[in-house]
Amino acid sequence: MDLTNYITILPITIICLLIGMGLKQINKIPNKLIPVIVGFIGGLIAIPAMYIMKDFPANDVITAISIGIMSGLSSTGVHQVYKQTTKSE
């Protein structure tokens, strides 16, 4: 498998990042639940993505879900890297 195929999971990460940012604005959702929610949403998004995107790096539903969960969780990491590097001391 060519590593360039993994670029197809970038849209899942971006969608989860935007959902996570939206959830952050809702004051009733605790911050500690946001990674769990975006991980779950990433897993759900990956299932149809496996069938729609021809270069998706999964051939079965379980692998697609795990890729989606990791994409959702990585969106939280992307947000934290941005937040920490732009934080003024």
Protein Blocks (a to p, Z undefined) as FASTA:
>chain_A
ZZklmmmmmmmmmmmmmmmmmmmmpmkbcfklmmmmmmmmmmmmmmmmmmmmmklcbfbf
klmmmmmmmmmmmmmmmmmmmmmmmpcZZ
